[in-house]
Amino acid sequence: MRLRRTITEDERRYSLLANVLVSMKIFPSDITIDLNQLKQQIEKNLPKDSSIKKFVEEPIAFGLNALIAHILIPEDKPGELEKIENTIRKIDGVSNIETFMVQRW
């Protein structure tokens, strides 16, 4: 016995679209910034259809670590990357952001 189900237009559209993986280097404003707390604030402030794939801490110099955030963004949302960058820049404790890789996922 075969069961068939009708696929809705939304399901069809989302099954054809990919995500975009964006890698950002986030520089804290001071060495005393708690990176775990910064990670939580970034996750909390992301738009609902974006998500964190992973975080990596990268040493820079003299005890200062940058936070590499790998963020998944829906492909069909124009302007979403700029919106995320601006949101992260407004977080207390963030000095600068550098987007260094954008790829289809």
C-alpha positions in Angstrom: 0.0 0.0 0.0 1.4 3.4 -1.0 0.4 6.6 0.8 0.7 9.8 -1.1 0.6 13.2 0.4 0.3 16.6 -1.2 3.3 18.9 -0.7 2.4 22.4 0.1 4.0 25.3 -1.8 6.0 26.4 1.3 7.4 22.9 1.7 8.4 22.8 -2.0 10.1 26.2 -1.8 12.1 25.4 1.3 13.2 22.0 0.1 14.8 23.6 -3.0 16.6 26.4 -1.1 19.9 26.1 0.6 21.4 27.9 3.5 24.4 30.2 3.5 27.2 29.6 5.9 28.8 32.9 7.1 32.0 32.9 9.1 32.6 36.0 11.1 35.5 37.0 13.3 34.2 38.9 16.3 36.7 41.0 18.3 35.9 41.7 21.9 36.5 45.2 23.2 38.7 44.0 26.1 40.5 40.9 27.3 38.2 40.7 30.4 35.1 40.0 28.3 33.7 36.6 29.0 33.5 34.8 25.6 30.9 32.3 26.9 28.6 35.1 27.8 29.3 36.8 24.5 28.3 33.6 22.7 25.0 33.4 24.5 24.2 37.1 23.7 25.0 36.5 20.0 22.8 33.4 19.9 20.0 35.2 21.7 20.0 38.2 19.4 20.1 36.3 16.1 16.9 36.4 13.9 14.7 33.3 14.4 15.5 31.7 11.1 19.3 32.0 11.5 21.3 29.7 13.7 24.8 29.1 15.0 26.6 26.1 13.5 29.6 26.5 15.9 31.9 28.9 17.7 35.7 28.8 17.7 38.0 30.8 19.9 41.1 32.1 18.1 44.0 33.7 20.0 45.1 37.0 18.7 47.8 38.5 21.0 48.6 39.1 24.6 45.7 37.1 26.0 43.1 38.6 23.6 40.9 36.0 21.9 38.7 36.6 18.9 35.5 34.6 18.5 34.8 32.9 15.2 31.1 32.4 14.6 29.8 30.1 11.9 26.2 31.2 11.2 23.6 29.6 9.0 21.4 32.0 7.2 18.5 31.1 4.8 19.4 31.8 1.2 16.1 33.5 0.3 16.5 36.3 2.8 18.1 39.3 1.1 19.9 41.7 3.4 20.0 39.2 6.3 23.8 39.2 6.5 23.9 43.0 7.0 21.1 42.7 9.6 23.1 40.1 11.6 26.3 42.1 11.4 24.6 45.2 12.7 22.9 43.2 15.5 26.2 41.7 16.6 28.0 45.1 16.5 25.4 46.5 18.9 26.1 43.9 21.5 28.0 45.3 24.5 31.6 44.0 24.5 32.0 43.7 20.8 34.7 45.9 19.3 34.7 44.9 15.6 33.4 42.3 13.2 35.1 40.8 10.1 33.2 38.6 7.8 35.8 36.5 6.1 33.8 33.7 4.4 30.4 33.2 2.8 29.5 30.0 1.2 26.4 28.0 0.2 25.6 25.2 2.6 
